[in-house]
Amino acid sequence: MSTDGRKRRGDLWAHFTFDDEQNKTKCKACGAVISGKNTTNLKRHLQTSHPDIFSKLQKSPDEGCEPSAKKAKISNQNIAEALLGTTKYKSNAREQQVKEEAMAKRIGRSGLPLTTVEDEDFILMIETFDKKLTVPKKTKISNLIEKHYEEEMTKFKKRLCGARKVSIGIDLWTKKGPSASFLGISCCFFCVDQNNPEHILLALEQVAHPHTAQSIKACVDKCMQEWGISNDKIVTVIMDNASNMVAAFKHSTQEEEEASSDDQEESPRGESDSEEDIEDHRYQEMDMARMPCVVHTLQLVVHMLNKEASVKQILDKARSIVKLFRKSSVATQKILDKCGLIVVNDCPTRWSSTYYMIARLLKVKGPLCEIVNEMGWDNLLSSEWQKQLIA
């Protein structure tokens, strides 16, 4: 192993001699004796006693720099190294865990696929923000989402426990095909802790065909059990007027009404009953009662109007014109060039969509009539346009 120390400066020691036994340095120019062999003391001696010799000495790279400048240089190097460092956070580090949870919340709440964390552009984006962060795998993100869901579910269960009464809303819809069907179950209640009403989605279950009343009721009962909502807390169940929905709660409602009437016969209510008991009894009479959805009921009324011969004839002709436009890219482009709008079609399950269809036809009436004549299609009569305007 080498024992060589710091390299000796030849230009400086050319003016001094060192005595190992006495540990003293002697100046050749004036004979002055200096204790030790520190080069800083030697240079100081030459600077004060022999300035002409000192001026000829070679300067080291750091010489001439102020101490503060040297510290700033070192500090800047440390900052640069820290910023450009690629040392990853440890898996149990607080910074790593906080950012993993943030990613899981974002992916879980927005419904993004778990494979998002494996996307190259996503990983590049995260590394641009923080090079020390290790992007977790989809399995870990899935576990974090599940953990977050359980935490949020616990919070909502606590709020539901404080609610005196709740209303349940259910709806069933099918994808085009029909390839799959889903049952949505929501809950409305007054939150005592936050002092405001809340509406939360309890479940979104995929249900298999056929959509029988028993299967619908089973899904609702399972959901109520998971969330800890007892039947005596449910004021009403809001749903559409489909026969399977009606049948799902018809039997239980009849049984409750019979049980309620039996209880009244066995223990008739007198003047001694408190106001609270009377109010509770009023709610109990409505236990799990079905309430038709106002919007769905309104839809049935609109369908009844559409069956009128005069109304049906005009709407059918209007729909035929809309259908021709939506099938012809040439006609669509022409009406876009003329007014910047296109015709809209209505949906049989959305009563307001028929209104929007008629409103759009009336708005683009002029350009539409020109294009219909150019294309050689049948148009509405002036009287029929007038009837739509009145409607």
C-alpha positions as CSV (number, residue, x, y, z in Angstrom):
1,M,0.0,0.0,0.0
2,S,1.3,3.4,-0.9
3,T,2.4,5.7,2.0
4,D,2.8,8.8,-0.1
5,G,0.9,11.7,1.3
6,R,-0.1,14.9,-0.3
7,K,2.2,15.8,-3.3
8,R,4.9,18.2,-2.2
9,R,5.0,21.6,-4.0
10,G,8.5,22.0,-5.5
11,D,8.2,25.7,-6.2
12,L,7.5,26.4,-2.5
13,W,10.0,24.0,-0.8
14,A,12.8,25.4,-3.0
15,H,13.0,28.3,-0.5
16,F,12.8,26.1,2.7
17,T,14.6,23.2,4.4
18,F,12.9,20.9,6.9
19,D,14.5,19.2,10.0
20,D,12.7,15.9,10.8
21,E,14.2,15.6,14.3
22,Q,13.2,19.1,15.5
23,N,10.1,19.2,13.2
24,K,11.0,22.7,12.1
25,T,11.3,24.4,8.8
26,K,14.0,27.0,8.0
27,C,13.8,29.7,5.4
28,K,16.8,29.8,3.1
29,A,16.4,33.5,2.3
30,C,16.4,34.9,5.8
31,G,17.0,32.0,8.1
32,A,13.7,32.3,9.9
33,V,12.5,29.1,11.7
34,I,8.9,28.0,11.4
35,S,7.4,25.2,13.5
36,G,6.1,22.3,11.5
37,K,5.8,22.1,7.7
38,N,2.4,23.4,7.0
39,T,2.4,24.9,3.5
40,T,-0.1,27.6,4.5
41,N,2.3,29.0,7.2
42,L,5.2,28.8,4.7
43,K,3.3,30.8,2.1
44,R,2.2,33.3,4.7
45,H,5.9,33.8,5.7
46,L,6.9,34.4,2.0
47,Q,3.9,36.8,1.5
48,T,4.9,39.0,4.5
49,S,8.7,38.7,4.5
50,H,9.5,38.0,0.8
51,P,6.7,39.3,-1.4
52,D,8.9,39.2,-4.6
53,I,9.4,35.4,-4.1
54,F,5.7,34.9,-3.2
55,S,4.5,36.6,-6.4
56,K,6.4,34.0,-8.4
57,L,4.8,31.0,-6.8
58,Q,2.4,28.9,-8.9
59,K,-1.2,29.2,-7.8
60,S,-3.3,26.1,-7.1
61,P,-6.8,25.7,-8.9
62,D,-8.7,26.6,-5.7
63,E,-6.4,29.4,-4.8
64,G,-7.9,32.8,-5.3
65,C,-11.4,31.6,-4.7
66,E,-13.2,33.0,-1.7
67,P,-14.2,30.4,1.0
68,S,-17.9,31.3,0.4
69,A,-17.4,30.7,-3.4
70,K,-15.9,27.3,-2.6
71,K,-18.8,26.4,-0.4
72,A,-21.3,27.6,-3.0
73,K,-19.6,25.5,-5.6
74,I,-19.8,22.4,-3.4
75,S,-23.4,23.2,-2.5
76,N,-24.4,23.6,-6.1
77,Q,-22.8,20.2,-6.9
78,N,-24.7,18.6,-4.1
79,I,-28.0,20.1,-5.3
80,A,-27.4,19.0,-8.8
81,E,-26.5,15.5,-7.7
82,A,-29.7,15.4,-5.5
83,L,-31.9,16.5,-8.4
84,L,-30.3,14.2,-10.9
85,G,-30.0,11.3,-8.5
86,T,-31.8,8.1,-9.6
87,T,-31.9,6.4,-6.2
88,K,-35.5,5.0,-5.9
89,Y,-37.7,5.3,-2.8
90,K,-37.8,2.2,-0.6
91,S,-41.0,0.2,-0.9
92,N,-42.0,1.2,2.7
93,A,-41.0,4.8,2.4
94,R,-43.8,7.3,3.1
95,E,-43.3,9.2,-0.2
96,Q,-43.7,6.0,-2.2
97,Q,-46.8,4.9,-0.3
98,V,-48.5,8.3,-0.5
99,K,-48.0,8.5,-4.3
100,E,-49.1,4.9,-4.8
101,E,-52.4,5.6,-2.9
102,A,-52.9,8.7,-5.0
103,M,-52.5,6.7,-8.2
104,A,-54.9,4.0,-6.9
105,K,-57.6,6.6,-6.1
106,R,-57.3,8.2,-9.5
107,I,-57.6,4.9,-11.3
108,G,-60.3,3.5,-9.1
109,R,-62.6,6.6,-9.1
110,S,-62.2,7.3,-12.8
111,G,-62.8,3.7,-13.9
112,L,-59.5,3.5,-15.7
113,P,-58.2,0.0,-16.4
114,L,-55.5,-1.4,-14.1
115,T,-53.2,-1.9,-17.0
116,T,-52.8,1.9,-17.1
117,V,-49.8,1.6,-14.7
118,E,-48.1,-0.7,-17.3
119,D,-48.5,1.8,-20.1
120,E,-45.1,3.2,-21.3
121,D,-46.4,6.7,-21.7
122,F,-47.9,6.6,-18.2
123,I,-44.6,5.4,-16.7
124,L,-42.7,8.0,-18.6
125,M,-45.0,10.7,-17.2
126,I,-44.6,9.5,-13.6
127,E,-40.8,9.3,-14.0
128,T,-40.8,12.9,-15.4
129,F,-42.6,14.1,-12.2
130,D,-40.5,12.0,-9.8
131,K,-37.5,9.9,-10.9
132,K,-37.3,8.3,-7.5
133,L,-40.8,6.9,-7.6
134,T,-41.2,3.2,-8.7
135,V,-44.5,2.8,-10.6
136,P,-46.4,-0.1,-8.9
137,K,-47.7,-3.1,-10.7
138,K,-51.4,-3.6,-11.4
139,T,-51.8,-6.2,-8.7
140,K,-50.7,-3.7,-6.0
141,I,-52.9,-1.0,-7.5
142,S,-55.9,-3.5,-7.4
143,N,-55.2,-4.2,-3.7
144,L,-55.0,-0.5,-2.9
145,I,-58.3,0.2,-4.7
146,E,-59.9,-2.6,-2.8
147,K,-58.5,-1.2,0.5
148,H,-59.8,2.3,-0.4
149,Y,-63.2,0.9,-1.2
150,E,-63.5,-0.9,2.1
151,E,-62.5,2.3,3.9
152,E,-65.0,4.4,2.1
153,M,-67.7,1.7,2.6
154,T,-67.0,1.8,6.3
155,K,-67.5,5.5,6.4
156,F,-70.8,5.3,4.5
157,K,-72.0,2.5,6.7
158,K,-71.5,4.7,9.7
159,R,-73.5,7.5,8.1
160,L,-76.3,5.0,7.2
161,C,-76.4,3.8,10.8
162,G,-77.1,7.3,11.9
163,A,-79.9,7.8,9.3
164,R,-83.4,7.3,10.7
165,K,-85.1,6.3,7.4
166,V,-83.8,5.7,3.8
167,S,-85.3,5.5,0.3
168,I,-84.0,2.9,-2.1
169,G,-83.9,3.5,-5.9
170,I,-83.4,0.6,-8.3
171,D,-83.2,0.5,-12.1
172,L,-82.5,-2.3,-14.6
173,W,-81.1,-1.7,-18.1
174,T,-79.7,-3.9,-20.9
175,K,-76.9,-3.3,-23.3
176,K,-77.5,-3.5,-27.1
177,G,-77.6,-7.0,-28.3
178,P,-78.7,-7.7,-25.5
179,S,-75.3,-9.0,-24.3
180,A,-75.5,-8.0,-20.6
181,S,-77.9,-6.5,-18.1
182,F,-77.2,-4.5,-15.0
183,L,-79.1,-3.6,-11.9
184,G,-78.3,-0.3,-10.2
185,I,-79.2,0.2,-6.5
186,S,-79.0,3.6,-4.9
187,C,-79.9,5.1,-1.5
188,C,-81.2,8.5,-0.4
189,F,-81.1,9.6,3.2
190,F,-80.5,12.6,5.5
191,C,-77.0,12.5,6.9
192,V,-77.0,13.5,10.6
193,D,-73.2,14.0,10.8
194,Q,-73.0,16.3,7.8
195,N,-76.5,17.8,8.3
196,N,-77.4,17.5,4.6
197,P,-79.2,15.0,2.3
198,E,-77.1,12.4,0.5
199,H,-77.6,10.1,-2.5
200,I,-75.1,7.3,-2.9
201,L,-74.8,4.3,-5.3
202,L,-74.8,1.1,-3.2
203,A,-74.3,-1.5,-5.9
204,L,-74.1,-2.1,-9.6
205,E,-74.7,-5.8,-10.2
206,Q,-74.7,-7.7,-13.5
207,V,-77.8,-9.9,-13.6
208,A,-78.4,-12.9,-15.8
209,H,-81.4,-13.5,-18.0
210,P,-84.3,-14.0,-17.4
211,H,-84.9,-10.9,-15.2
212,T,-87.4,-12.5,-12.9
213,A,-89.0,-10.8,-9.9
214,Q,-87.2,-13.3,-7.6
215,S,-83.7,-12.5,-9.0
216,I,-84.3,-8.8,-8.7
217,K,-85.5,-9.1,-5.1
218,A,-82.6,-11.4,-4.3
219,C,-80.1,-8.8,-5.5
220,V,-81.8,-6.0,-3.5
221,D,-81.9,-8.1,-0.3
222,K,-78.2,-9.0,-0.8
223,C,-77.3,-5.4,-1.2
224,M,-79.3,-4.3,1.9
225,Q,-77.6,-7.0,3.9
226,E,-74.1,-6.0,2.8
227,W,-74.7,-2.4,3.8
228,G,-76.6,-3.2,7.0
229,I,-79.9,-1.6,6.0
230,S,-82.8,-3.3,7.7
231,N,-86.3,-3.4,6.2
232,D,-87.8,-1.3,8.9
233,K,-85.5,1.6,7.9
234,I,-86.6,1.6,4.2
235,V,-89.4,4.1,3.6
236,T,-90.0,3.2,0.0
237,V,-88.4,1.6,-3.0
238,I,-88.5,3.8,-6.1
239,M,-88.6,1.9,-9.5
240,D,-90.0,1.9,-12.9
241,N,-93.4,0.4,-13.9
242,A,-92.0,-2.8,-15.5
243,S,-94.0,-5.9,-14.5
244,N,-91.0,-7.7,-13.0
245,M,-90.1,-4.7,-10.8
246,V,-93.7,-4.5,-9.6
247,A,-93.9,-8.2,-8.9
248,A,-90.5,-8.2,-7.0
249,F,-92.0,-6.1,-4.2
250,K,-95.7,-6.8,-4.5
251,H,-95.7,-10.0,-2.4
252,S,-93.7,-8.5,0.5
253,T,-95.8,-5.4,0.6
254,Q,-99.0,-7.4,0.8
255,E,-97.6,-9.5,3.6
256,E,-96.5,-6.4,5.5
257,E,-100.0,-4.8,5.1
258,E,-101.7,-7.9,6.4
259,A,-99.3,-8.1,9.4
260,S,-99.8,-4.4,10.0
261,S,-103.6,-4.8,10.0
262,D,-103.3,-7.8,12.4
263,D,-101.2,-5.8,14.8
264,Q,-103.8,-3.0,14.8
265,E,-106.6,-5.5,15.7
266,E,-104.6,-7.0,18.5
267,S,-103.5,-3.8,20.0
268,P,-105.7,-0.9,19.0
269,R,-104.1,2.5,19.3
270,G,-105.5,4.8,21.9
271,E,-104.9,8.3,23.1
272,S,-102.0,7.2,25.3
273,D,-99.8,6.7,22.2
274,S,-97.0,9.2,21.9
275,E,-96.4,11.4,18.9
276,E,-93.1,9.5,18.2
277,D,-95.0,6.1,18.2
278,I,-97.6,7.4,15.8
279,E,-94.8,8.7,13.5
280,D,-93.0,5.4,13.6
281,H,-96.2,3.6,12.9
282,R,-96.8,5.8,9.8
283,Y,-93.3,4.9,8.5
284,Q,-93.9,1.2,9.3
285,E,-97.0,1.1,7.2
286,M,-94.8,2.2,4.2
287,D,-92.1,-0.5,4.8
288,M,-90.6,-1.7,1.5
289,A,-93.6,-0.1,-0.3
290,R,-93.1,0.4,-4.0
291,M,-93.2,3.9,-5.5
292,P,-93.4,4.3,-9.3
293,C,-90.7,6.6,-10.7
294,V,-92.3,9.9,-11.8
295,V,-90.1,10.1,-15.0
296,H,-91.0,6.6,-16.0
297,T,-94.7,7.3,-15.4
298,L,-94.4,10.4,-17.5
299,Q,-92.9,8.3,-20.2
300,L,-96.0,6.1,-20.2
301,V,-98.2,9.2,-20.6
302,V,-96.2,10.4,-23.5
303,H,-96.5,6.9,-25.1
304,M,-100.3,7.2,-24.7
305,L,-100.3,10.5,-26.6
306,N,-98.1,9.1,-29.3
307,K,-100.8,6.4,-30.0
308,E,-103.2,9.1,-31.1
309,A,-103.6,8.8,-34.9
310,S,-103.0,12.5,-35.8
311,V,-99.9,12.8,-33.6
312,K,-98.5,9.4,-34.6
313,Q,-98.8,10.3,-38.4
314,I,-96.8,13.5,-38.0
315,L,-94.1,11.9,-35.8
316,D,-93.7,8.9,-38.1
317,K,-93.1,11.3,-41.1
318,A,-90.7,13.4,-39.1
319,R,-88.8,10.3,-38.0
320,S,-88.6,9.1,-41.6
321,I,-87.0,12.3,-42.7
322,V,-84.5,12.1,-39.8
323,K,-83.7,8.5,-40.7
324,L,-83.0,9.5,-44.4
325,F,-80.6,12.2,-43.3
326,R,-78.8,10.0,-40.8
327,K,-78.3,7.4,-43.5
328,S,-77.0,9.8,-46.1
329,S,-73.6,11.3,-45.6
330,V,-74.2,13.6,-48.6
331,A,-77.4,15.1,-47.1
332,T,-75.7,15.4,-43.7
333,Q,-72.8,17.3,-45.2
334,K,-75.1,19.6,-47.1
335,I,-77.1,20.6,-44.0
336,L,-73.9,21.1,-42.1
337,D,-72.6,23.4,-44.8
338,K,-75.9,25.4,-44.8
339,C,-76.5,25.9,-41.1
340,G,-73.8,24.0,-39.1
341,L,-76.4,21.7,-37.5
342,I,-77.7,18.2,-38.1
343,V,-81.0,16.5,-37.4
344,V,-81.3,14.5,-34.2
345,N,-83.2,11.2,-33.7
346,D,-85.4,10.4,-30.7
347,C,-85.2,7.5,-28.3
348,P,-88.4,5.5,-27.4
349,T,-87.4,5.4,-23.7
350,R,-86.7,9.1,-23.4
351,W,-89.8,11.3,-23.8
352,S,-87.8,14.5,-24.0
353,S,-85.8,13.2,-27.0
354,T,-89.0,13.5,-29.1
355,Y,-89.2,17.1,-28.2
356,Y,-85.6,17.7,-29.1
357,M,-86.1,16.0,-32.4
358,I,-89.0,18.2,-33.4
359,A,-87.3,21.4,-32.0
360,R,-84.2,20.7,-34.2
361,L,-86.4,20.0,-37.3
362,L,-88.1,23.4,-36.8
363,K,-84.8,25.1,-36.3
364,V,-83.3,23.8,-39.6
365,K,-86.6,23.8,-41.5
366,G,-85.4,26.1,-44.4
367,P,-82.2,24.3,-45.3
368,L,-83.8,21.0,-44.6
369,C,-86.6,21.6,-47.1
370,E,-84.1,22.7,-49.8
371,I,-82.1,19.5,-49.4
372,V,-85.1,17.3,-49.3
373,N,-86.3,18.7,-52.6
374,E,-82.8,18.3,-54.1
375,M,-82.6,14.7,-52.9
376,G,-86.2,13.9,-54.2
377,W,-87.5,12.8,-50.8
378,D,-91.0,13.2,-49.4
379,N,-91.4,16.3,-47.2
380,L,-93.9,17.3,-44.5
381,L,-96.8,19.3,-45.7
382,S,-97.2,23.0,-44.7
383,S,-100.0,22.1,-42.4
384,E,-97.9,19.3,-40.7
385,W,-95.1,21.8,-40.2
386,Q,-97.6,24.1,-38.6
387,K,-98.9,21.4,-36.3
388,Q,-95.4,20.6,-35.1
389,L,-94.8,24.3,-34.4
390,I,-98.1,24.5,-32.3
391,A,-97.1,21.3,-30.5
